[in-house]
Amino acid sequence: MRQLFLFICALALSACSQEHQQVILEAKLQEIRSAPKGRIEPLPTYPQPTKAHYRQPARDPFQPYFAPQQAAQQITPNPNRILEPLEHYELSQLSFRGVMQKGEHLTYLVLTPDNQLVRVNLGNRLGTNHGQVIRLTKNSLVLRELVAAETHWVEQETIIQLK
């Protein structure tokens, strides 16, 4: 009999406990429902990207990239030549920083990765692709580089712009 009484009391207490939790849950839900509704901000507007146009003539992608007449010249770099200081750097590591003028003589300045300014004139060599300065303007250095193709060397012009 006593066990039955304890069982009924435990059942009644557990029912009260669940009812209390139900009341708390209902109050929290009511609080959430009564909160002001949020407004989603519209997406920001971004400027339209500029379109880049490829201005070189179309070529057949299944043909060799270099013209055959360049391959026939059999151009090769001189492996016995002593390298100039700027030939130890990739062109991407060098930057053309300015021009100095004394009278009519122009001296061009190139900055190395270790922050040294090096003077460059017509005929100087720079870059790891055997580049030689062939033309100088106030805003750029023009190099002729020897680039290894599949079975031969090919000349290509590279321009380094003033930064």
Biotite code that builds the C-alpha atoms (Angstrom):
import biotite.structure as struc

atoms = struc.array([
    struc.Atom([0.000, 0.000, 0.000], chain_id="A", res_id=1, res_name="MET", atom_name="CA", element="C"),
    struc.Atom([2.794, 2.338, 0.917], chain_id="A", res_id=2, res_name="ARG", atom_name="CA", element="C"),
    struc.Atom([4.526, 1.640, -2.399], chain_id="A", res_id=3, res_name="GLN", atom_name="CA", element="C"),
    struc.Atom([1.375, 2.464, -4.300], chain_id="A", res_id=4, res_name="LEU", atom_name="CA", element="C"),
    struc.Atom([1.101, 5.796, -2.432], chain_id="A", res_id=5, res_name="PHE", atom_name="CA", element="C"),
    struc.Atom([4.743, 6.667, -3.274], chain_id="A", res_id=6, res_name="LEU", atom_name="CA", element="C"),
    struc.Atom([4.176, 5.755, -6.912], chain_id="A", res_id=7, res_name="PHE", atom_name="CA", element="C"),
    struc.Atom([1.100, 8.052, -7.182], chain_id="A", res_id=8, res_name="ILE", atom_name="CA", element="C"),
    struc.Atom([2.992, 10.930, -5.499], chain_id="A", res_id=9, res_name="CYS", atom_name="CA", element="C"),
    struc.Atom([5.957, 10.520, -7.853], chain_id="A", res_id=10, res_name="ALA", atom_name="CA", element="C"),
    struc.Atom([3.585, 10.484, -10.840], chain_id="A", res_id=11, res_name="LEU", atom_name="CA", element="C"),
    struc.Atom([1.834, 13.656, -9.653], chain_id="A", res_id=12, res_name="ALA", atom_name="CA", element="C"),
    struc.Atom([5.125, 15.472, -9.053], chain_id="A", res_id=13, res_name="LEU", atom_name="CA", element="C"),
    struc.Atom([6.479, 14.538, -12.459], chain_id="A", res_id=14, res_name="SER", atom_name="CA", element="C"),
    struc.Atom([3.279, 15.825, -14.104], chain_id="A", res_id=15, res_name="ALA", atom_name="CA", element="C"),
    struc.Atom([3.675, 19.151, -12.285], chain_id="A", res_id=16, res_name="CYS", atom_name="CA", element="C"),
    struc.Atom([7.301, 19.347, -13.366], chain_id="A", res_id=17, res_name="SER", atom_name="CA", element="C"),
    struc.Atom([6.401, 18.839, -17.035], chain_id="A", res_id=18, res_name="GLN", atom_name="CA", element="C"),
    struc.Atom([3.632, 21.421, -16.768], chain_id="A", res_id=19, res_name="GLU", atom_name="CA", element="C"),
    struc.Atom([6.095, 23.974, -15.400], chain_id="A", res_id=20, res_name="HIS", atom_name="CA", element="C"),
    struc.Atom([8.492, 23.316, -18.273], chain_id="A", res_id=21, res_name="GLN", atom_name="CA", element="C"),
    struc.Atom([5.620, 23.642, -20.730], chain_id="A", res_id=22, res_name="GLN", atom_name="CA", element="C"),
    struc.Atom([4.731, 27.062, -19.265], chain_id="A", res_id=23, res_name="VAL", atom_name="CA", element="C"),
    struc.Atom([8.352, 28.239, -19.564], chain_id="A", res_id=24, res_name="ILE", atom_name="CA", element="C"),
    struc.Atom([8.503, 27.012, -23.168], chain_id="A", res_id=25, res_name="LEU", atom_name="CA", element="C"),
    struc.Atom([5.239, 28.763, -24.079], chain_id="A", res_id=26, res_name="GLU", atom_name="CA", element="C"),
    struc.Atom([6.474, 32.021, -22.499], chain_id="A", res_id=27, res_name="ALA", atom_name="CA", element="C"),
    struc.Atom([9.730, 31.863, -24.507], chain_id="A", res_id=28, res_name="LYS", atom_name="CA", element="C"),
    struc.Atom([7.860, 31.180, -27.755], chain_id="A", res_id=29, res_name="LEU", atom_name="CA", element="C"),
    struc.Atom([5.494, 34.091, -27.061], chain_id="A", res_id=30, res_name="GLN", atom_name="CA", element="C"),
    struc.Atom([8.510, 36.349, -26.454], chain_id="A", res_id=31, res_name="GLU", atom_name="CA", element="C"),
    struc.Atom([10.052, 35.299, -29.779], chain_id="A", res_id=32, res_name="ILE", atom_name="CA", element="C"),
    struc.Atom([6.769, 35.801, -31.656], chain_id="A", res_id=33, res_name="ARG", atom_name="CA", element="C"),
    struc.Atom([6.253, 39.280, -30.182], chain_id="A", res_id=34, res_name="SER", atom_name="CA", element="C"),
    struc.Atom([9.783, 40.465, -31.041], chain_id="A", res_id=35, res_name="ALA", atom_name="CA", element="C"),
    struc.Atom([9.939, 42.930, -33.953], chain_id="A", res_id=36, res_name="PRO", atom_name="CA", element="C"),
    struc.Atom([10.475, 41.332, -37.337], chain_id="A", res_id=37, res_name="LYS", atom_name="CA", element="C"),
    struc.Atom([13.925, 41.924, -38.872], chain_id="A", res_id=38, res_name="GLY", atom_name="CA", element="C"),
    struc.Atom([14.494, 43.434, -42.294], chain_id="A", res_id=39, res_name="ARG", atom_name="CA", element="C"),
    struc.Atom([17.076, 41.964, -44.645], chain_id="A", res_id=40, res_name="ILE", atom_name="CA", element="C"),
    struc.Atom([19.262, 44.656, -46.171], chain_id="A", res_id=41, res_name="GLU", atom_name="CA", element="C"),
    struc.Atom([19.430, 44.624, -49.993], chain_id="A", res_id=42, res_name="PRO", atom_name="CA", element="C"),
    struc.Atom([22.661, 43.444, -51.577], chain_id="A", res_id=43, res_name="LEU", atom_name="CA", element="C"),
    struc.Atom([25.152, 46.232, -52.262], chain_id="A", res_id=44, res_name="PRO", atom_name="CA", element="C"),
    struc.Atom([25.625, 47.300, -55.854], chain_id="A", res_id=45, res_name="THR", atom_name="CA", element="C"),
    struc.Atom([29.037, 46.728, -57.363], chain_id="A", res_id=46, res_name="TYR", atom_name="CA", element="C"),
    struc.Atom([30.436, 48.477, -60.417], chain_id="A", res_id=47, res_name="PRO", atom_name="CA", element="C"),
    struc.Atom([30.347, 46.523, -63.636], chain_id="A", res_id=48, res_name="GLN", atom_name="CA", element="C"),
    struc.Atom([33.732, 44.907, -64.381], chain_id="A", res_id=49, res_name="PRO", atom_name="CA", element="C"),
    struc.Atom([35.569, 46.264, -67.384], chain_id="A", res_id=50, res_name="THR", atom_name="CA", element="C"),
    struc.Atom([35.788, 43.912, -70.295], chain_id="A", res_id=51, res_name="LYS", atom_name="CA", element="C"),
    struc.Atom([39.255, 43.142, -71.587], chain_id="A", res_id=52, res_name="ALA", atom_name="CA", element="C"),
    struc.Atom([39.583, 42.591, -75.304], chain_id="A", res_id=53, res_name="HIS", atom_name="CA", element="C"),
    struc.Atom([42.270, 40.346, -76.718], chain_id="A", res_id=54, res_name="TYR", atom_name="CA", element="C"),
    struc.Atom([43.705, 42.409, -79.564], chain_id="A", res_id=55, res_name="ARG", atom_name="CA", element="C"),
    struc.Atom([46.058, 39.933, -81.163], chain_id="A", res_id=56, res_name="GLN", atom_name="CA", element="C"),
    struc.Atom([44.962, 38.116, -84.291], chain_id="A", res_id=57, res_name="PRO", atom_name="CA", element="C"),
    struc.Atom([43.309, 34.773, -83.756], chain_id="A", res_id=58, res_name="ALA", atom_name="CA", element="C"),
    struc.Atom([45.543, 31.783, -84.279], chain_id="A", res_id=59, res_name="ARG", atom_name="CA", element="C"),
    struc.Atom([44.890, 28.109, -84.678], chain_id="A", res_id=60, res_name="ASP", atom_name="CA", element="C"),
    struc.Atom([45.277, 26.552, -81.197], chain_id="A", res_id=61, res_name="PRO", atom_name="CA", element="C"),
    struc.Atom([46.449, 23.297, -82.789], chain_id="A", res_id=62, res_name="PHE", atom_name="CA", element="C"),
    struc.Atom([49.448, 24.874, -84.512], chain_id="A", res_id=63, res_name="GLN", atom_name="CA", element="C"),
    struc.Atom([52.784, 25.624, -82.769], chain_id="A", res_id=64, res_name="PRO", atom_name="CA", element="C"),
    struc.Atom([52.766, 28.913, -80.879], chain_id="A", res_id=65, res_name="TYR", atom_name="CA", element="C"),
    struc.Atom([55.969, 30.266, -82.428], chain_id="A", res_id=66, res_name="PHE", atom_name="CA", element="C"),
    struc.Atom([56.211, 31.155, -86.078], chain_id="A", res_id=67, res_name="ALA", atom_name="CA", element="C"),
    struc.Atom([58.181, 28.636, -88.166], chain_id="A", res_id=68, res_name="PRO", atom_name="CA", element="C"),
    struc.Atom([60.521, 31.291, -89.623], chain_id="A", res_id=69, res_name="GLN", atom_name="CA", element="C"),
    struc.Atom([61.730, 32.100, -86.091], chain_id="A", res_id=70, res_name="GLN", atom_name="CA", element="C"),
    struc.Atom([62.490, 28.437, -85.485], chain_id="A", res_id=71, res_name="ALA", atom_name="CA", element="C"),
    struc.Atom([64.516, 28.191, -88.689], chain_id="A", res_id=72, res_name="ALA", atom_name="CA", element="C"),
    struc.Atom([66.991, 30.880, -87.577], chain_id="A", res_id=73, res_name="GLN", atom_name="CA", element="C"),
    struc.Atom([68.698, 28.500, -85.121], chain_id="A", res_id=74, res_name="GLN", atom_name="CA", element="C"),
    struc.Atom([69.250, 31.167, -82.456], chain_id="A", res_id=75, res_name="ILE", atom_name="CA", element="C"),
    struc.Atom([71.057, 29.950, -79.338], chain_id="A", res_id=76, res_name="THR", atom_name="CA", element="C"),
    struc.Atom([72.302, 31.724, -76.219], chain_id="A", res_id=77, res_name="PRO", atom_name="CA", element="C"),
    struc.Atom([76.028, 31.796, -75.467], chain_id="A", res_id=78, res_name="ASN", atom_name="CA", element="C"),
    struc.Atom([76.572, 29.467, -72.483], chain_id="A", res_id=79, res_name="PRO", atom_name="CA", element="C"),
    struc.Atom([80.151, 30.763, -71.948], chain_id="A", res_id=80, res_name="ASN", atom_name="CA", element="C"),
    struc.Atom([79.163, 34.424, -71.547], chain_id="A", res_id=81, res_name="ARG", atom_name="CA", element="C"),
    struc.Atom([79.593, 35.959, -68.078], chain_id="A", res_id=82, res_name="ILE", atom_name="CA", element="C"),
    struc.Atom([76.172, 36.886, -66.662], chain_id="A", res_id=83, res_name="LEU", atom_name="CA", element="C"),
    struc.Atom([75.387, 40.484, -65.772], chain_id="A", res_id=84, res_name="GLU", atom_name="CA", element="C"),
    struc.Atom([74.003, 41.182, -62.256], chain_id="A", res_id=85, res_name="PRO", atom_name="CA", element="C"),
    struc.Atom([70.359, 41.552, -63.347], chain_id="A", res_id=86, res_name="LEU", atom_name="CA", element="C"),
    struc.Atom([70.417, 38.202, -65.174], chain_id="A", res_id=87, res_name="GLU", atom_name="CA", element="C"),
    struc.Atom([70.208, 36.425, -61.820], chain_id="A", res_id=88, res_name="HIS", atom_name="CA", element="C"),
    struc.Atom([66.586, 37.607, -61.306], chain_id="A", res_id=89, res_name="TYR", atom_name="CA", element="C"),
    struc.Atom([63.307, 36.678, -62.959], chain_id="A", res_id=90, res_name="GLU", atom_name="CA", element="C"),
    struc.Atom([61.751, 39.630, -64.797], chain_id="A", res_id=91, res_name="LEU", atom_name="CA", element="C"),
    struc.Atom([58.763, 39.435, -62.452], chain_id="A", res_id=92, res_name="SER", atom_name="CA", element="C"),
    struc.Atom([61.120, 40.232, -59.552], chain_id="A", res_id=93, res_name="GLN", atom_name="CA", element="C"),
    struc.Atom([62.522, 43.374, -61.219], chain_id="A", res_id=94, res_name="LEU", atom_name="CA", element="C"),
    struc.Atom([60.723, 46.684, -61.586], chain_id="A", res_id=95, res_name="SER", atom_name="CA", element="C"),
    struc.Atom([61.549, 49.681, -63.755], chain_id="A", res_id=96, res_name="PHE", atom_name="CA", element="C"),
    struc.Atom([61.514, 52.637, -61.357], chain_id="A", res_id=97, res_name="ARG", atom_name="CA", element="C"),
    struc.Atom([62.683, 55.693, -63.259], chain_id="A", res_id=98, res_name="GLY", atom_name="CA", element="C"),
    struc.Atom([64.968, 57.570, -65.612], chain_id="A", res_id=99, res_name="VAL", atom_name="CA", element="C"),
    struc.Atom([67.806, 59.954, -64.758], chain_id="A", res_id=100, res_name="MET", atom_name="CA", element="C"),
    struc.Atom([69.095, 62.454, -67.270], chain_id="A", res_id=101, res_name="GLN", atom_name="CA", element="C"),
    struc.Atom([72.408, 64.282, -67.378], chain_id="A", res_id=102, res_name="LYS", atom_name="CA", element="C"),
    struc.Atom([72.651, 66.426, -70.456], chain_id="A", res_id=103, res_name="GLY", atom_name="CA", element="C"),
    struc.Atom([71.446, 64.217, -73.261], chain_id="A", res_id=104, res_name="GLU", atom_name="CA", element="C"),
    struc.Atom([72.467, 60.947, -71.610], chain_id="A", res_id=105, res_name="HIS", atom_name="CA", element="C"),
    struc.Atom([69.634, 58.935, -70.071], chain_id="A", res_id=106, res_name="LEU", atom_name="CA", element="C"),
    struc.Atom([70.188, 56.305, -67.385], chain_id="A", res_id=107, res_name="THR", atom_name="CA", element="C"),
    struc.Atom([67.388, 53.895, -66.538], chain_id="A", res_id=108, res_name="TYR", atom_name="CA", element="C"),
    struc.Atom([66.897, 52.550, -63.007], chain_id="A", res_id=109, res_name="LEU", atom_name="CA", element="C"),
    struc.Atom([65.715, 49.034, -62.192], chain_id="A", res_id=110, res_name="VAL", atom_name="CA", element="C"),
    struc.Atom([64.900, 47.930, -58.637], chain_id="A", res_id=111, res_name="LEU", atom_name="CA", element="C"),
    struc.Atom([65.981, 44.427, -57.552], chain_id="A", res_id=112, res_name="THR", atom_name="CA", element="C"),
    struc.Atom([64.166, 42.287, -54.937], chain_id="A", res_id=113, res_name="PRO", atom_name="CA", element="C"),
    struc.Atom([66.824, 43.227, -52.354], chain_id="A", res_id=114, res_name="ASP", atom_name="CA", element="C"),
    struc.Atom([65.966, 46.953, -52.865], chain_id="A", res_id=115, res_name="ASN", atom_name="CA", element="C"),
    struc.Atom([69.030, 47.941, -54.864], chain_id="A", res_id=116, res_name="GLN", atom_name="CA", element="C"),
    struc.Atom([68.724, 50.361, -57.772], chain_id="A", res_id=117, res_name="LEU", atom_name="CA", element="C"),
    struc.Atom([70.755, 49.225, -60.768], chain_id="A", res_id=118, res_name="VAL", atom_name="CA", element="C"),
    struc.Atom([71.538, 51.400, -63.793], chain_id="A", res_id=119, res_name="ARG", atom_name="CA", element="C"),
    struc.Atom([70.454, 49.989, -67.130], chain_id="A", res_id=120, res_name="VAL", atom_name="CA", element="C"),
    struc.Atom([71.369, 51.189, -70.626], chain_id="A", res_id=121, res_name="ASN", atom_name="CA", element="C"),
    struc.Atom([70.858, 49.980, -74.168], chain_id="A", res_id=122, res_name="LEU", atom_name="CA", element="C"),
    struc.Atom([72.457, 46.557, -74.637], chain_id="A", res_id=123, res_name="GLY", atom_name="CA", element="C"),
    struc.Atom([72.423, 45.578, -70.957], chain_id="A", res_id=124, res_name="ASN", atom_name="CA", element="C"),
    struc.Atom([71.054, 42.143, -70.123], chain_id="A", res_id=125, res_name="ARG", atom_name="CA", element="C"),
    struc.Atom([68.447, 41.225, -67.539], chain_id="A", res_id=126, res_name="LEU", atom_name="CA", element="C"),
    struc.Atom([66.158, 38.345, -66.633], chain_id="A", res_id=127, res_name="GLY", atom_name="CA", element="C"),
    struc.Atom([66.756, 34.621, -66.704], chain_id="A", res_id=128, res_name="THR", atom_name="CA", element="C"),
    struc.Atom([65.634, 34.249, -70.351], chain_id="A", res_id=129, res_name="ASN", atom_name="CA", element="C"),
    struc.Atom([68.792, 35.857, -71.810], chain_id="A", res_id=130, res_name="HIS", atom_name="CA", element="C"),
    struc.Atom([67.021, 39.215, -72.208], chain_id="A", res_id=131, res_name="GLY", atom_name="CA", element="C"),
    struc.Atom([68.843, 42.145, -73.780], chain_id="A", res_id=132, res_name="GLN", atom_name="CA", element="C"),
    struc.Atom([67.627, 45.762, -73.775], chain_id="A", res_id=133, res_name="VAL", atom_name="CA", element="C"),
    struc.Atom([66.935, 46.713, -77.399], chain_id="A", res_id=134, res_name="ILE", atom_name="CA", element="C"),
    struc.Atom([64.838, 49.861, -76.964], chain_id="A", res_id=135, res_name="ARG", atom_name="CA", element="C"),
    struc.Atom([64.352, 52.452, -74.241], chain_id="A", res_id=136, res_name="LEU", atom_name="CA", element="C"),
    struc.Atom([61.525, 54.941, -73.845], chain_id="A", res_id=137, res_name="THR", atom_name="CA", element="C"),
    struc.Atom([60.676, 57.255, -70.973], chain_id="A", res_id=138, res_name="LYS", atom_name="CA", element="C"),
    struc.Atom([57.994, 54.794, -69.785], chain_id="A", res_id=139, res_name="ASN", atom_name="CA", element="C"),
    struc.Atom([59.341, 51.364, -70.689], chain_id="A", res_id=140, res_name="SER", atom_name="CA", element="C"),
    struc.Atom([62.271, 49.048, -71.340], chain_id="A", res_id=141, res_name="LEU", atom_name="CA", element="C"),
    struc.Atom([61.952, 46.716, -74.317], chain_id="A", res_id=142, res_name="VAL", atom_name="CA", element="C"),
    struc.Atom([63.869, 43.440, -74.137], chain_id="A", res_id=143, res_name="LEU", atom_name="CA", element="C"),
    struc.Atom([64.595, 40.741, -76.663], chain_id="A", res_id=144, res_name="ARG", atom_name="CA", element="C"),
    struc.Atom([64.579, 37.412, -74.857], chain_id="A", res_id=145, res_name="GLU", atom_name="CA", element="C"),
    struc.Atom([65.580, 33.936, -75.984], chain_id="A", res_id=146, res_name="LEU", atom_name="CA", element="C"),
    struc.Atom([62.939, 31.461, -74.869], chain_id="A", res_id=147, res_name="VAL", atom_name="CA", element="C"),
    struc.Atom([63.386, 27.723, -75.128], chain_id="A", res_id=148, res_name="ALA", atom_name="CA", element="C"),
    struc.Atom([60.727, 26.090, -77.292], chain_id="A", res_id=149, res_name="ALA", atom_name="CA", element="C"),
    struc.Atom([60.385, 22.336, -77.741], chain_id="A", res_id=150, res_name="GLU", atom_name="CA", element="C"),
    struc.Atom([63.506, 21.789, -79.869], chain_id="A", res_id=151, res_name="THR", atom_name="CA", element="C"),
    struc.Atom([64.903, 25.265, -80.488], chain_id="A", res_id=152, res_name="HIS", atom_name="CA", element="C"),
    struc.Atom([65.241, 28.813, -79.151], chain_id="A", res_id=153, res_name="TRP", atom_name="CA", element="C"),
    struc.Atom([62.841, 31.579, -80.106], chain_id="A", res_id=154, res_name="VAL", atom_name="CA", element="C"),
    struc.Atom([63.222, 35.355, -79.793], chain_id="A", res_id=155, res_name="GLU", atom_name="CA", element="C"),
    struc.Atom([60.410, 37.285, -78.143], chain_id="A", res_id=156, res_name="GLN", atom_name="CA", element="C"),
    struc.Atom([60.050, 40.908, -77.140], chain_id="A", res_id=157, res_name="GLU", atom_name="CA", element="C"),
    struc.Atom([59.102, 41.759, -73.564], chain_id="A", res_id=158, res_name="THR", atom_name="CA", element="C"),
    struc.Atom([58.178, 45.204, -72.281], chain_id="A", res_id=159, res_name="ILE", atom_name="CA", element="C"),
    struc.Atom([58.787, 46.328, -68.711], chain_id="A", res_id=160, res_name="ILE", atom_name="CA", element="C"),
    struc.Atom([56.626, 49.348, -67.877], chain_id="A", res_id=161, res_name="GLN", atom_name="CA", element="C"),
    struc.Atom([57.580, 52.160, -65.481], chain_id="A", res_id=162, res_name="LEU", atom_name="CA", element="C"),
    struc.Atom([56.068, 51.636, -62.020], chain_id="A", res_id=163, res_name="LYS", atom_name="CA", element="C"),
])
